[in-house]
Structures are given as structure tokens and as C-alpha cells.
Amino acid sequence: MLFAAKAAMSAGPPIATVGHAIAQDDDLEQWELQSPLQLPRHYRQLEVPSLVQHSGWYYLFVSTQNRPEETDNAAKQAAFRGYVASSLLGP
């Protein structure tokens, strides 16, 4: 399971990241939380993480913002980012 999350930092505000957990049973009632996926650390918000695995590569897509420091939502400019790695855990 992938989900949008915030990672605590030793200094400064939390950063947006993609959390993930692994189902421990077929009923999807027990989950084991894993370390967050590695992404650039400058995002303040991430949403709708989606993952595709194809030909030995992982493709992660997230919705975010180009200018998160802006106060007006339109000025933040919605963005869609994609990342590719040979392992789910990156880099």
C-alpha cells in the first residue's frame, strides 16, 4: 500500500513523502509499516501516489506543486511528477 505522508526532520518542518506498508495477510487487515520511499526532499505536499512496475523498473507518480511557497493555490501551480528506479526503495 502506498500513501501520502509527512516525514519528521531533525531540523525544520516535516517534508512530504510517500509512505508504504506491506500486507501481512490476505484479508488486508494486518499491515507492516515500512520506511518512506526516497524522493527529493523539497516537497511540502504530495498526493495520490501511484506505482507501476514494468520490465524490471518501478515508476512512481505523485501529484504536487511547482511553487509550494506561494500563498495562493493557483500560484502554487499543480504539478505531476514521475520517478523511475530499478528498486521500489530507490534511489
C-alpha positions in Angstrom: 0.0 0.0 0.0 1.3 3.5 -0.8 0.0 6.7 0.8 0.9 10.3 1.1 2.7 11.1 4.4 4.9 13.6 6.2 8.4 12.7 7.4 9.7 14.4 10.6 13.0 16.1 10.2 15.6 16.7 12.9 15.5 20.4 11.9 12.8 22.3 10.1 9.3 21.5 9.1 8.2 18.0 8.1 8.6 17.1 4.4 6.1 15.3 2.2 7.0 11.8 1.3 5.4 8.5 0.1 4.8 6.0 2.9 4.3 2.4 2.3 3.2 -0.7 4.1 3.1 -4.4 3.3 0.0 -6.6 3.9 0.7 -9.4 6.4 -2.4 -11.4 5.5 -4.7 -12.0 2.5 -7.6 -10.2 4.3 -5.6 -6.9 4.2 -6.3 -6.4 7.9 -2.7 -6.6 9.2 0.0 -4.2 7.8 3.7 -3.7 8.5 4.8 -0.1 8.1 8.0 0.3 6.0 10.4 3.2 5.7 9.2 6.0 3.4 10.2 5.9 -0.3 13.1 8.1 -1.3 12.1 11.3 -3.1 13.6 14.8 -3.4 13.3 16.5 0.0 11.9 19.8 -1.2 8.2 18.9 -1.4 5.8 20.3 1.1 2.8 18.3 -0.1 2.3 15.1 -2.2 -0.9 13.4 -3.1 -2.2 10.4 -4.9 1.0 8.2 -5.2 0.7 5.7 -7.9 3.1 2.9 -8.8 3.6 0.8 -11.9 6.2 -2.0 -12.3 7.2 -2.8 -15.9 10.2 -4.7 -17.3 12.1 -4.6 -14.0 11.6 -0.9 -13.4 9.4 0.9 -10.9 7.5 4.0 -12.0 6.2 6.2 -9.2 3.9 9.1 -10.0 2.7 11.8 -7.5 0.7 15.0 -7.6 2.5 18.0 -6.1 3.1 21.7 -6.6 5.8 23.7 -8.5 5.8 26.7 -6.2 4.8 25.4 -2.7 6.0 28.7 -1.0 3.2 30.7 -2.6 0.1 31.5 -0.5 -2.5 31.4 -3.4 -3.4 27.9 -4.6 -3.4 29.0 -8.3 0.1 30.5 -7.9 1.3 27.2 -6.4 0.9 25.6 -9.8 -0.3 22.0 -9.6 2.3 19.5 -10.9 2.5 15.8 -11.7 5.9 14.2 -11.2 7.3 10.8 -12.1 10.3 8.9 -10.8 11.9 5.7 -12.1 14.1 3.3 -10.2 15.2 -0.3 -10.5 14.1 -1.0 -6.9 11.0 0.0 -5.0 13.2 1.6 -2.4 15.1 3.7 -4.9 17.1 5.7 -5.3 
